Amino acid sequence: MSVLALVSLALLLVQLVLVVRVVLDWSVMLAGPAMPGSFRARALDVIYTITEPLLAPVRKVLPPLRAGGVSIDLAFIVVFLLIAIIRSFL
């Protein structure tokens, strides 16, 4: 397996982890906060630990867009699209 294929696979895994973060964020919005110690709470901790170092620097430059009571995380969109663009060139 070539180095470019490994990089592309790693970026794909990062995209999948970002999608899992979106699903878990929606679960918090729809089902409420996770109970401490539950599977969902542990999954949120792991996913946030993995994704926050990628999203935080972008979020400093591009804060979430607030529309009424809804907040759209533009950092997530930018990072996800940037990874997709990089993968398309590999």
N, C-alpha and C positions, 0 to 999 in steps of 0.2 A: 504494500500500500504506500502510495507516495505521500510526501509531506503535505502537499496541497489537499489531498483527500482527507488526511487526518485533521487539518485545520478546518476544512469544510464540515467534517463530522462534529468537531468540537463546537463550532458555531451553531450547527443545527441543534445540538444538545442544549446550548444556551437559549436558543429560541423556544425550545420545548419547555424549559424551566420557566421562561417568562410567561408562556401560555398557562402553565400550572399556577403561577402567581395570580394571573387574572381570574382564573376559576376560583381560587381560594379567596381572593378579594371579594368576588361576587357572592361567595358563600357567606362571608361576614355581613355583607349588605342585606342578603335575603334571609339568613337564618339567625343573625345576631352574632355577637362575639362568641368565640370558642371557649368552652369550659376549660379552665386550667388543667393540664395533664391529659387532655383528650388527644385523640389522634390528629384532629384538625388543628389544635393548638401547636402540637409538635411539628406538624407539616408546615404550618405558617412560619414558625421559627426557623426551620431549615431553609425554606424557600426565600424568606427575607434575608437571611444571612448570605445566601448565594447571590441574590439579585441586587441587593441594595448598594453594594460597591460599584455596580455598573450604572445604576439609575441616579444615585445621589449627586455625582458631579454634573450630570446633565440637568437635573432638577434645580441646581443652584443657578444655572444660566437661564433655564426655561421653566419657570414655576408652573404648577398646575393651573389650568384654565377653569375659572369658576363661572358657572352659569346657573344662577338661582341656588338651589340646594345641592346641585351636582358639581363635582369636581372631576375634570378630565386630566389624567396624568399624561402630559405631552412628552415627558421624558421617556416613558415607556414606548410610546409610538415612535419617537426618534431613534431610540436604541434598537428596537425591533426592525425598523425599516433599514437602518444603517447596516445591521447584520445581514439582512436579506440582500442588500446591494453588494456587500463584500462577497457573500457566497455566490452571487451571480457572476462575479468576475473570476472566481476560482475554478 
